[in-house]
């Protein structure tokens, strides 16, 4: 996970504000749930990157009898999620794990399902899918909601008027995600993409949403080495304000939903 300690700390601090910033997560969660079977599901299901527990709540209400496990790399998120997951469950609070999605502290083949909504983008996709394939039994399902390269296009274009540095983390093409899943040992059932646009009253709240969700944590040579000067900042603000509509300042999220099944043997590379 890129810049892991800093991202972990940011998510831990954001626990009380996270739900207010999670409109897109809720929309993608609904799309992920719609792609899962409506019939009864049994066994153990992991919510990987559970945040404050929106996914656990959805899953426990759809299938009240399943054994849920909440996993996040920020402990305050896990604690909040476990309490929230009780709302629809007949089994009480979900088990909780504070761990990295790329190194799951779970036995091989111990899961029947793995749900991960807007967490994959913080990981190495190949490491994540390899771990998912390891812990899922053959026939187990994987449901992943993530973000594609069209995410924050307005922000990138506005920054491009003042410098050539990267101001947000990179996002994976959906077809590349599908290929990575197949190589890890999955049969991809559906791979859907949809642009969702949120609007913000002012630039401060828009940038706060990006920061609190961890998306501005850029590392490496592409990162701006220092603060932006006053003239450059003014140009950036003017460029973004030119995009304002009656609804506010737009910010696009290129959302991707993948549903896949763990096959018995990995596909040849």
C-alpha atoms as a printed R data frame, in Angstrom:
    type eleno elety resid chain resno       x       y       z
1   ATOM     1    CA   UNK     A     1   0.000   0.000   0.000
2   ATOM     2    CA   UNK     A     2   1.522   3.311  -1.097
3   ATOM     3    CA   UNK     A     3   2.711   5.546   1.766
4   ATOM     4    CA   UNK     A     4   0.893   3.167   4.131
5   ATOM     5    CA   UNK     A     5   1.504   4.852   7.540
6   ATOM     6    CA   UNK     A     6   0.356   8.270   6.314
7   ATOM     7    CA   UNK     A     7  -2.786   6.931   4.638
8   ATOM     8    CA   UNK     A     8  -3.601   4.829   7.721
9   ATOM     9    CA   UNK     A     9  -3.255   7.880   9.975
10  ATOM    10    CA   UNK     A    10  -5.444  10.015   7.728
11  ATOM    11    CA   UNK     A    11  -8.234   7.432   7.663
12  ATOM    12    CA   UNK     A    12  -8.037   6.995  11.433
13  ATOM    13    CA   UNK     A    13  -8.433  10.752  11.939
14  ATOM    14    CA   UNK     A    14 -11.287  10.894   9.422
15  ATOM    15    CA   UNK     A    15 -13.512   8.334  11.158
16  ATOM    16    CA   UNK     A    16 -16.021  10.922  12.421
17  ATOM    17    CA   UNK     A    17 -16.185  12.708   9.051
18  ATOM    18    CA   UNK     A    18 -15.957   9.690   6.763
19  ATOM    19    CA   UNK     A    19 -19.661   9.019   6.284
20  ATOM    20    CA   UNK     A    20 -20.305  12.645   5.332
21  ATOM    21    CA   UNK     A    21 -17.712  12.267   2.560
22  ATOM    22    CA   UNK     A    22 -18.875   8.850   1.361
23  ATOM    23    CA   UNK     A    23 -21.714   9.619  -1.080
24  ATOM    24    CA   UNK     A    24 -19.882   7.884  -3.919
25  ATOM    25    CA   UNK     A    25 -19.082   4.902  -1.714
26  ATOM    26    CA   UNK     A    26 -22.783   4.473  -0.977
27  ATOM    27    CA   UNK     A    27 -23.678   4.694  -4.676
28  ATOM    28    CA   UNK     A    28 -21.028   2.159  -5.647
29  ATOM    29    CA   UNK     A    29 -22.044  -0.082  -2.740
30  ATOM    30    CA   UNK     A    30 -25.607  -0.201  -4.035
31  ATOM    31    CA   UNK     A    31 -24.327  -1.159  -7.497
32  ATOM    32    CA   UNK     A    32 -22.085  -3.871  -6.037
33  ATOM    33    CA   UNK     A    33 -24.942  -5.331  -4.012
34  ATOM    34    CA   UNK     A    34 -27.218  -5.377  -7.063
35  ATOM    35    CA   UNK     A    35 -24.693  -7.592  -8.843
36  ATOM    36    CA   UNK     A    36 -24.656 -10.235  -6.110
37  ATOM    37    CA   UNK     A    37 -27.157 -13.121  -5.942
38  ATOM    38    CA   UNK     A    38 -30.507 -12.334  -4.357
39  ATOM    39    CA   UNK     A    39 -30.748 -15.897  -3.058
40  ATOM    40    CA   UNK     A    40 -29.499 -16.833   0.383
41  ATOM    41    CA   UNK     A    41 -25.734 -16.797   0.818
42  ATOM    42    CA   UNK     A    42 -24.078 -18.763   3.598
43  ATOM    43    CA   UNK     A    43 -20.616 -18.899   5.048
44  ATOM    44    CA   UNK     A    44 -18.011 -16.260   5.869
45  ATOM    45    CA   UNK     A    45 -17.731 -12.957   4.005
46  ATOM    46    CA   UNK     A    46 -14.968 -10.372   4.422
47  ATOM    47    CA   UNK     A    47 -15.511  -6.648   3.951
48  ATOM    48    CA   UNK     A    48 -11.992  -5.589   2.987
49  ATOM    49    CA   UNK     A    49 -11.396  -1.896   3.613
50  ATOM    50    CA   UNK     A    50 -14.655  -1.670   5.549
51  ATOM    51    CA   UNK     A    51 -14.448   2.019   6.490
52  ATOM    52    CA   UNK     A    52 -17.220   2.824   8.941
53  ATOM    53    CA   UNK     A    53 -19.261  -0.229   7.954
54  ATOM    54    CA   UNK     A    54 -21.638   0.764   5.173
55  ATOM    55    CA   UNK     A    55 -20.851  -2.440   3.277
56  ATOM    56    CA   UNK     A    56 -21.325  -4.587   6.380
57  ATOM    57    CA   UNK     A    57 -24.730  -3.028   6.913
58  ATOM    58    CA   UNK     A    58 -25.758  -3.767   3.315
59  ATOM    59    CA   UNK     A    59 -24.516  -7.350   3.473
60  ATOM    60    CA   UNK     A    60 -26.055  -8.146   6.864
61  ATOM    61    CA   UNK     A    61 -29.440  -6.849   5.740
62  ATOM    62    CA   UNK     A    62 -29.329  -8.828   2.483
63  ATOM    63    CA   UNK     A    63 -28.185 -12.051   4.199
64  ATOM    64    CA   UNK     A    64 -28.794 -11.798   7.980
65  ATOM    65    CA   UNK     A    65 -27.308 -15.223   8.709
66  ATOM    66    CA   UNK     A    66 -23.854 -14.819   7.176
67  ATOM    67    CA   UNK     A    67 -20.662 -14.664   9.213
68  ATOM    68    CA   UNK     A    68 -19.164 -11.218   8.544
69  ATOM    69    CA   UNK     A    69 -15.571 -10.095   9.051
70  ATOM    70    CA   UNK     A    70 -14.682  -6.380   9.059
71  ATOM    71    CA   UNK     A    71 -11.151  -5.495   7.953
72  ATOM    72    CA   UNK     A    72  -9.519  -2.088   7.674
73  ATOM    73    CA   UNK     A    73  -6.004  -0.750   8.141
74  ATOM    74    CA   UNK     A    74  -7.280   1.953  10.532
75  ATOM    75    CA   UNK     A    75  -8.494   0.541  13.854
76  ATOM    76    CA   UNK     A    76 -11.083   3.299  14.578
77  ATOM    77    CA   UNK     A    77 -12.772   2.358  11.298
78  ATOM    78    CA   UNK     A    78 -12.937  -1.313  12.309
79  ATOM    79    CA   UNK     A    79 -14.460  -0.469  15.691
80  ATOM    80    CA   UNK     A    80 -17.128   1.745  14.121
81  ATOM    81    CA   UNK     A    81 -17.873  -0.784  11.386
82  ATOM    82    CA   UNK     A    82 -18.381  -3.691  13.780
83  ATOM    83    CA   UNK     A    83 -21.061  -1.778  15.677
84  ATOM    84    CA   UNK     A    84 -22.787  -0.724  12.463
85  ATOM    85    CA   UNK     A    85 -22.772  -4.255  11.063
86  ATOM    86    CA   UNK     A    86 -24.932  -5.452  13.962
87  ATOM    87    CA   UNK     A    87 -27.943  -3.514  12.652
88  ATOM    88    CA   UNK     A    88 -29.150  -6.154  10.201
89  ATOM    89    CA   UNK     A    89 -27.351  -9.246  11.470
90  ATOM    90    CA   UNK     A    90 -28.744 -12.160  13.454
91  ATOM    91    CA   UNK     A    91 -25.198 -13.101  14.472
92  ATOM    92    CA   UNK     A    92 -24.195  -9.986  16.423
93  ATOM    93    CA   UNK     A    93 -21.204  -7.783  15.682
94  ATOM    94    CA   UNK     A    94 -18.858  -8.764  12.873
95  ATOM    95    CA   UNK     A    95 -15.402 -10.055  13.722
96  ATOM    96    CA   UNK     A    96 -12.826  -7.295  13.358
97  ATOM    97    CA   UNK     A    97  -9.320  -7.266  11.893
98  ATOM    98    CA   UNK     A    98  -6.915  -4.341  11.620
99  ATOM    99    CA   UNK     A    99  -4.703  -5.402   8.719
100 ATOM   100    CA   UNK     A   100  -3.488  -4.762   5.176
101 ATOM   101    CA   UNK     A   101  -5.582  -6.023   2.254
102 ATOM   102    CA   UNK     A   102  -2.342  -7.079   0.576
103 ATOM   103    CA   UNK     A   103  -1.345  -9.387   3.464
104 ATOM   104    CA   UNK     A   104  -4.523 -10.871   4.903
105 ATOM   105    CA   UNK     A   105  -4.107 -12.677   8.263
106 ATOM   106    CA   UNK     A   106  -6.455 -15.446   7.115
107 ATOM   107    CA   UNK     A   107  -6.098 -19.114   6.206
108 ATOM   108    CA   UNK     A   108  -6.214 -20.338   2.620
109 ATOM   109    CA   UNK     A   109  -9.725 -20.965   1.302
110 ATOM   110    CA   UNK     A   110 -11.482 -19.765   4.462
111 ATOM   111    CA   UNK     A   111 -13.860 -17.253   2.829
112 ATOM   112    CA   UNK     A   112 -17.014 -17.689   0.773
113 ATOM   113    CA   UNK     A   113 -17.096 -14.064  -0.355
114 ATOM   114    CA   UNK     A   114 -14.907 -10.962  -0.371
115 ATOM   115    CA   UNK     A   115 -16.414  -7.491  -0.698
116 ATOM   116    CA   UNK     A   116 -14.207  -4.429  -1.110
117 ATOM   117    CA   UNK     A   117 -15.675  -1.026  -1.913
118 ATOM   118    CA   UNK     A   118 -13.344   1.881  -2.737
119 ATOM   119    CA   UNK     A   119 -10.271   0.379  -1.096
120 ATOM   120    CA   UNK     A   120  -8.482  -1.311  -4.017
121 ATOM   121    CA   UNK     A   121  -7.120   1.992  -5.308
122 ATOM   122    CA   UNK     A   122  -4.830   2.239  -2.276
123 ATOM   123    CA   UNK     A   123  -3.277  -1.171  -3.041
124 ATOM   124    CA   UNK     A   124  -1.105  -2.933  -5.570
125 ATOM   125    CA   UNK     A   125  -3.936  -4.618  -7.551
126 ATOM   126    CA   UNK     A   126  -1.903  -7.747  -8.304
127 ATOM   127    CA   UNK     A   127  -1.055  -8.273  -4.628
128 ATOM   128    CA   UNK     A   128  -4.657  -7.674  -3.591
129 ATOM   129    CA   UNK     A   129  -6.145 -10.094  -6.129
130 ATOM   130    CA   UNK     A   130  -3.530 -12.746  -5.324
131 ATOM   131    CA   UNK     A   131  -4.492 -12.534  -1.647
132 ATOM   132    CA   UNK     A   132  -8.192 -12.589  -2.518
133 ATOM   133    CA   UNK     A   133  -7.672 -15.734  -4.588
134 ATOM   134    CA   UNK     A   134  -5.730 -17.342  -1.747
135 ATOM   135    CA   UNK     A   135  -8.332 -16.789   0.981
136 ATOM   136    CA   UNK     A   136 -11.424 -17.546  -1.141
137 ATOM   137    CA   UNK     A   137 -12.591 -21.114  -1.621
138 ATOM   138    CA   UNK     A   138 -13.108 -22.318  -5.221
139 ATOM   139    CA   UNK     A   139 -16.450 -20.876  -6.310
140 ATOM   140    CA   UNK     A   140 -16.226 -18.044  -3.800
141 ATOM   141    CA   UNK     A   141 -17.225 -14.606  -5.038
142 ATOM   142    CA   UNK     A   142 -15.323 -11.331  -5.249
143 ATOM   143    CA   UNK     A   143 -17.105  -7.961  -5.453
144 ATOM   144    CA   UNK     A   144 -14.874  -4.917  -5.928
145 ATOM   145    CA   UNK     A   145 -15.806  -1.277  -6.318
146 ATOM   146    CA   UNK     A   146 -12.960   1.021  -7.291
147 ATOM   147    CA   UNK     A   147 -12.104   4.143  -9.280
148 ATOM   148    CA   UNK     A   148 -10.881   4.464 -12.857
149 ATOM   149    CA   UNK     A   149  -8.550   6.991 -14.526
150 ATOM   150    CA   UNK     A   150 -11.365   9.438 -15.292
151 ATOM   151    CA   UNK     A   151 -11.650  10.187 -11.565
152 ATOM   152    CA   UNK     A   152 -11.060  13.840 -10.584
153 ATOM   153    CA   UNK     A   153 -10.635  14.891 -14.221
154 ATOM   154    CA   UNK     A   154 -11.737  18.456 -13.388
155 ATOM   155    CA   UNK     A   155  -9.141  18.680 -10.642
156 ATOM   156    CA   UNK     A   156  -6.339  17.386 -12.858
157 ATOM   157    CA   UNK     A   157  -7.240  19.701 -15.723
158 ATOM   158    CA   UNK     A   158  -7.367  22.707 -13.418
159 ATOM   159    CA   UNK     A   159  -3.986  21.911 -11.871
160 ATOM   160    CA   UNK     A   160  -2.550  21.341 -15.362
161 ATOM   161    CA   UNK     A   161  -2.982  25.055 -16.091
162 ATOM   162    CA   UNK     A   162  -0.354  25.908 -13.451
163 ATOM   163    CA   UNK     A   163   2.085  22.942 -13.306
164 ATOM   164    CA   UNK     A   164   2.786  19.427 -14.597
165 ATOM   165    CA   UNK     A   165   2.927  17.620 -11.274
166 ATOM   166    CA   UNK     A   166   0.556  14.864 -10.181
167 ATOM   167    CA   UNK     A   167  -1.879  16.004  -7.479
168 ATOM   168    CA   UNK     A   168  -3.897  12.794  -7.032
169 ATOM   169    CA   UNK     A   169  -2.989   9.114  -6.917
170 ATOM   170    CA   UNK     A   170  -3.173   7.155 -10.223
171 ATOM   171    CA   UNK     A   171  -6.165   4.938 -10.974
172 ATOM   172    CA   UNK     A   172  -6.316   1.673 -12.922
173 ATOM   173    CA   UNK     A   173  -8.074   1.088 -16.254
174 ATOM   174    CA   UNK     A   174 -11.032  -1.305 -15.822
175 ATOM   175    CA   UNK     A   175  -9.796  -3.712 -18.518
176 ATOM   176    CA   UNK     A   176  -6.432  -3.911 -16.772
177 ATOM   177    CA   UNK     A   177  -8.210  -4.768 -13.520
178 ATOM   178    CA   UNK     A   178 -10.110  -7.553 -15.279
179 ATOM   179    CA   UNK     A   179  -6.892  -8.992 -16.705
180 ATOM   180    CA   UNK     A   180  -5.203  -8.907 -13.282
181 ATOM   181    CA   UNK     A   181  -8.145 -10.761 -11.730
182 ATOM   182    CA   UNK     A   182  -8.062 -13.458 -14.408
183 ATOM   183    CA   UNK     A   183  -4.336 -14.014 -13.920
184 ATOM   184    CA   UNK     A   184  -4.900 -14.348 -10.167
185 ATOM   185    CA   UNK     A   185  -7.426 -17.141 -10.655
186 ATOM   186    CA   UNK     A   186 -10.820 -15.510 -11.155
187 ATOM   187    CA   UNK     A   187 -13.525 -15.728 -13.774
188 ATOM   188    CA   UNK     A   188 -14.820 -12.188 -14.302
189 ATOM   189    CA   UNK     A   189 -18.630 -12.184 -14.356
190 ATOM   190    CA   UNK     A   190 -19.314  -8.460 -14.779
191 ATOM   191    CA   UNK     A   191 -17.139  -5.361 -15.164
192 ATOM   192    CA   UNK     A   192 -19.144  -2.143 -15.234
193 ATOM   193    CA   UNK     A   193 -18.062   1.483 -15.417
194 ATOM   194    CA   UNK     A   194 -20.032   4.638 -14.673
195 ATOM   195    CA   UNK     A   195 -19.089   8.277 -14.156
196 ATOM   196    CA   UNK     A   196 -20.715   9.828 -11.104
197 ATOM   197    CA   UNK     A   197 -20.441  13.588 -10.575
198 ATOM   198    CA   UNK     A   198 -20.730  15.180  -7.150
199 ATOM   199    CA   UNK     A   199 -21.039  18.927  -6.612
200 ATOM   200    CA   UNK     A   200 -19.531  20.996  -3.818
201 ATOM   201    CA   UNK     A   201 -20.445  24.440  -2.557
202 ATOM   202    CA   UNK     A   202 -16.852  25.680  -2.553
203 ATOM   203    CA   UNK     A   203 -13.346  24.602  -3.449
204 ATOM   204    CA   UNK     A   204 -12.373  24.119   0.188
205 ATOM   205    CA   UNK     A   205 -15.006  21.436   0.781
206 ATOM   206    CA   UNK     A   206 -14.165  19.761  -2.542
207 ATOM   207    CA   UNK     A   207 -10.461  19.523  -1.722
208 ATOM   208    CA   UNK     A   208 -11.280  18.367   1.817
209 ATOM   209    CA   UNK     A   209 -13.266  15.449   0.377
210 ATOM   210    CA   UNK     A   210 -10.302  14.441  -1.785
211 ATOM   211    CA   UNK     A   211  -7.865  14.731   1.124
212 ATOM   212    CA   UNK     A   212  -9.990  12.918   3.707
213 ATOM   213    CA   UNK     A   213 -10.489   9.986   1.347
214 ATOM   214    CA   UNK     A   214  -6.712   9.718   0.965
215 ATOM   215    CA   UNK     A   215  -6.653  10.455  -2.769
216 ATOM   216    CA   UNK     A   216  -4.220  13.371  -2.581
217 ATOM   217    CA   UNK     A   217  -1.449  11.305  -0.985
218 ATOM   218    CA   UNK     A   218   0.911  11.372  -3.983
219 ATOM   219    CA   UNK     A   219   4.444   9.999  -3.659
220 ATOM   220    CA   UNK     A   220   7.513   9.862  -5.889
221 ATOM   221    CA   UNK     A   221   9.046  12.174  -8.459
222 ATOM   222    CA   UNK     A   222   5.672  13.320  -9.842
223 ATOM   223    CA   UNK     A   223   4.736  14.965  -6.547
224 ATOM   224    CA   UNK     A   224   5.091  18.739  -6.292
225 ATOM   225    CA   UNK     A   225   8.199  19.377  -4.140
226 ATOM   226    CA   UNK     A   226   6.827  22.390  -2.249
227 ATOM   227    CA   UNK     A   227   3.822  24.625  -1.742
228 ATOM   228    CA   UNK     A   228   2.164  26.275  -4.713
229 ATOM   229    CA   UNK     A   229   2.834  30.006  -5.043
230 ATOM   230    CA   UNK     A   230   0.105  32.604  -4.638
231 ATOM   231    CA   UNK     A   231  -0.106  33.415  -8.358
232 ATOM   232    CA   UNK     A   232  -0.290  29.757  -9.368
233 ATOM   233    CA   UNK     A   233  -2.918  29.043  -6.703
234 ATOM   234    CA   UNK     A   234  -5.028  31.959  -7.917
235 ATOM   235    CA   UNK     A   235  -4.855  30.633 -11.483
236 ATOM   236    CA   UNK     A   236  -5.894  27.178 -10.303
237 ATOM   237    CA   UNK     A   237  -8.861  28.565  -8.351
238 ATOM   238    CA   UNK     A   238  -9.996  30.700 -11.286
239 ATOM   239    CA   UNK     A   239  -9.803  27.709 -13.635
240 ATOM   240    CA   UNK     A   240 -11.833  25.482 -11.327
241 ATOM   241    CA   UNK     A   241 -14.388  28.204 -10.577
242 ATOM   242    CA   UNK     A   242 -14.993  28.518 -14.330
243 ATOM   243    CA   UNK     A   243 -16.496  25.002 -14.147
244 ATOM   244    CA   UNK     A   244 -19.114  25.980 -11.569
245 ATOM   245    CA   UNK     A   245 -22.737  25.151 -12.390
246 ATOM   246    CA   UNK     A   246 -25.991  25.931 -10.612
247 ATOM   247    CA   UNK     A   247 -25.381  22.790  -8.507
248 ATOM   248    CA   UNK     A   248 -21.885  23.835  -7.434
249 ATOM   249    CA   UNK     A   249 -18.323  22.836  -8.318
250 ATOM   250    CA   UNK     A   250 -18.282  19.455 -10.111
251 ATOM   251    CA   UNK     A   251 -15.967  16.562  -9.288
252 ATOM   252    CA   UNK     A   252 -16.133  13.353 -11.329
253 ATOM   253    CA   UNK     A   253 -15.688   9.844  -9.972
254 ATOM   254    CA   UNK     A   254 -15.021   7.194 -12.641
255 ATOM   255    CA   UNK     A   255 -16.539   4.272 -10.729
256 ATOM   256    CA   UNK     A   256 -15.836   0.638 -11.592
257 ATOM   257    CA   UNK     A   257 -17.723  -2.413 -10.289
258 ATOM   258    CA   UNK     A   258 -16.283  -5.896 -10.750
259 ATOM   259    CA   UNK     A   259 -17.888  -9.223  -9.848
260 ATOM   260    CA   UNK     A   260 -15.841 -12.400 -10.206
261 ATOM   261    CA   UNK     A   261 -15.753 -16.043  -9.097
262 ATOM   262    CA   UNK     A   262 -12.730 -17.918  -7.779
263 ATOM   263    CA   UNK     A   263 -11.945 -20.792 -10.121
264 ATOM   264    CA   UNK     A   264 -10.269 -24.023  -9.063
265 ATOM   265    CA   UNK     A   265  -7.086 -23.444 -11.058
266 ATOM   266    CA   UNK     A   266  -5.323 -20.223 -11.946
267 ATOM   267    CA   UNK     A   267  -5.335 -19.103 -15.556
268 ATOM   268    CA   UNK     A   268  -1.956 -19.488 -17.344
269 ATOM   269    CA   UNK     A   269   0.088 -16.290 -17.471
